[in-house]
Amino acid sequence: MSQREQEVQGKYKFDFSWLAYIPIVLLLGIVPLIVRLVKTDIPAEYILYVTGNNIDMFSQYKSSFIFALVIAIGIILFLTFNKSYMKWEESTKIYYIVAALFAIMTALATWLSPYKEVAVWGLPNRAEGGVMIICYIIIMLYSFYVMNKGSDIKFVIIPLVFLVIVMTVLGIFQYIGKDLFFTEWGRKLIIPEHYAEDRALLTNLYSDGNMYGTLFHYNYMGSFAAMMLPLFLTLTCFAKGMGKKAVFAVATLGSAILLFGSTSRAGLIGVACSAIVFIIIFLKYLIKKWKIMIPLIIAGITLVIGLDLATNGAIFSRIPTLFRDIVAIIQPADESFDYRDHIPVRGIVHSEGQATIEMNGQSLTLSMTDEGIRFEDQNGEQVIYIYFNMGPEQTRYFTQDKRFEPFMFHVREVNGENYLQMSYAGTGVCWFSVNEESIHLVDQFTKEPMELEEPASIGFRGKERLGSARGYIWSRTLPLIKESPLLGYGPDAFAFAFPQNDLLGKWYAYETPSITVDKPHNLYLQIAVNQGLIALGAFLVLVGTYIVNAIKVYAFRRDYSSKEIVGIALFLAVIGYLGAGIFNDSVVSVAPIFWILLGTGMGINSMVQKEQKGVKKKIEHATIDMKSRKHV
């Protein structure tokens, strides 16, 4: 081949390596924005808090697209696999081992779950079954595999900048009460045409001013912002080039707006964890550049205070409660505390076809007679309840007896069977089946007979309301791990494992017993209960290895290369998510972003380590050469 031909071939040679990043770009920039209504069915034996069709807007379609993109990843790997992209350094082998262990334990937990169908694909409105969790692992390993050039980081950063900007625009409209999903074009975008006339289908969206974007709940917006804010703030501070700094500054501002606009305390905790690690890593650099950093810190504080004033104190509205919760955690528990002293009902017992509602100092017994339902107090004296019938859904029993006046019984008919729904001061409490022979407490959803449950609990006595009832959830969740420590109950099966019959505990914690606890509000408890302690251990070793490795590579240095700055930014984003995970769990709207950033961070760290070792060897060789020359 002539020199001219070689020059022409080199001139028109195209690099198609970017095609491998298409799944990652879509997973980061498009999938989190998907909102589309779908009605899903679950088998009758799994009905817990839904009956018949269940509405999902934020999870099912995202889950389907994630699954499809993972299949695309498999095809790409089959067609283009390159052994040289595999990273087999001593520090990275453990990633493959523990990731495989996590996936294997997830698969076993799914296969052996007593709620297999839910464990495979997940519950409606969550859609995070075993298949999806294994998809996360594949996404992480693929991100680790393809990240081989520092310049490729643009395929991660650019879609994230786009995502933050879109989320910020949506979030601002939601914050001011003009949610774009409630507009005519917004409804057309997210609701299929055959459901267009059903105006009630948007009742699950939040219109109270909290920013949730397209992430299902403002708490998950907090997890998202806990990754994005430290990521883009780090890039803004240390990236080279005014153009890049300007773009990253816009993304940083958007991330801060999303963090505070979500009012998520989990997000604040995540950012606080990232801030601590930021200071540790950049300590020497911050001391060296203190004249620049102090004005930046003052500007940041001024900006946040300005946002708080502009929103009439909404920015800092939940921070006082966060500090109160932290203080409450530190304080010793009151072992004499009994939450039943603080709610109207202490228990419900059944005897000889009667149901007795035990209260503090008195009781009310319901029984069937030839004349209908009879109400008696603790002394056997009749309590006069008036039967009031104003048509369907308007029939009830109420009393003017001051002792029991807040207790009202609504007559309900479901599938031809008669029930009483008891309410207290307008709050629904429980349901009773009613027939000629007996009155008995039933599950409000399945209508199966039940007894009030007083489940085992660990810790948080008297602190059940801590963290929006997270103290209650955690105290009842910890004993579940002891019951099934190795494989858990199956992915997304937490709702079935949790003691839902603990109506009185819920009443105290949530101020209503009519609620289903379907998630632990803690990433680590979620893994332990759903997939078992081995899976949790594998996850902790995975992220722990990454954290230790990142600290070794980046901490306590005076200067950093552009690639190292990116590695640190990714590291801080991972820390933000893990910190928010103390109060939040995994969800398909946010989790893929975390797993991609984790895999990408692992890849950047591997590159940086190789470069650092190369520099170290050059210095060693230069030192040896200088010593040999002196000796000569």
PEBELUR-V549413 format. One record per residue. SS is DSSP state (2 for helix, 1 for strand, 0 for the rest). Layout:
SS
SS
This chain:
0
0
2
2
2
2
2
2
2
2
2
0
0
0
0
0
2
2
2
2
2
2
2
2
2
2
2
2
2
0
2
2
2
0
0
0
0
1
1
1
0
0
0
2
2
2
0
0
0
0
0
0
0
1
1
1
0
0
0
2
2
2
2
2
2
2
2
2
2
2
2
2
2
2
2
2
2
2
2
2
0
0
2
2
2
0
0
0
0
2
2
2
2
2
2
2
2
2
2
2
2
2
2
2
2
2
2
2
2
2
2
0
0
0
0
2
2
2
2
2
2
0
0
0
0
0
0
0
0
2
2
2
2
2
2
2
2
2
2
2
2
2
2
2
2
2
0
0
0
2
2
2
2
2
2
2
2
2
2
2
2
2
2
2
2
2
2
2
2
2
2
2
2
2
2
0
0
0
0
2
2
2
0
2
2
2
2
2
2
2
0
0
2
2
2
0
0
0
2
2
2
2
0
0
0
0
0
0
0
0
0
0
0
0
0
0
0
2
2
2
2
2
2
2
2
2
2
2
2
2
2
2
2
2
2
2
2
2
0
0
0
2
2
2
2
2
2
2
2
2
2
2
2
2
2
2
2
2
2
2
2
2
0
0
2
2
2
2
2
2
2
2
2
2
2
2
2
2
2
2
2
0
2
2
2
2
2
2
0
2
2
2
2
2
2
2
2
2
2
2
2
2
2
2
2
2
2
2
2
2
0
0
0
0
0
0
0
0
2
2
2
2
2
2
2
2
2
2
2
2
0
0
0
0
0
0
0
0
2
2
2
2
0
0
1
1
1
1
1
1
1
0
0
1
1
1
1
1
1
0
0
0
1
1
1
1
1
1
1
0
0
1
1
1
1
1
1
0
0
0
0
1
0
0
0
1
1
1
0
0
0
0
0
0
0
1
1
1
0
0
0
0
0
0
0
0
1
1
1
1
1
1
1
1
0
0
1
1
1
1
1
1
1
1
0
0
1
1
1
1
1
1
1
1
0
0
0
0
1
1
1
1
0
0
0
0
0
0
1
0
0
0
0
0
0
0
0
0
0
0
0
0
0
0
0
2
2
2
2
2
2
2
2
2
2
2
2
2
2
2
2
2
2
0
0
0
0
0
0
0
0
0
0
2
2
2
2
0
0
0
0
0
2
2
2
2
2
2
2
2
0
0
0
0
0
0
0
0
0
0
0
0
2
2
2
2
2
2
2
2
2
0
2
2
2
2
2
2
2
2
2
2
2
2
2
2
2
2
2
2
2
2
2
2
0
0
0
0
0
0
0
2
2
2
2
2
2
2
2
2
2
2
2
2
2
2
2
2
2
2
0
0
0
0
0
0
0
0
0
0
2
2
2
2
2
2
2
2
2
2
2
2
2
2
2
2
2
2
2
2
2
2
2
2
2
2
2
2
2
2
2
2
2
2
2
2
2
2
2
2
2
0
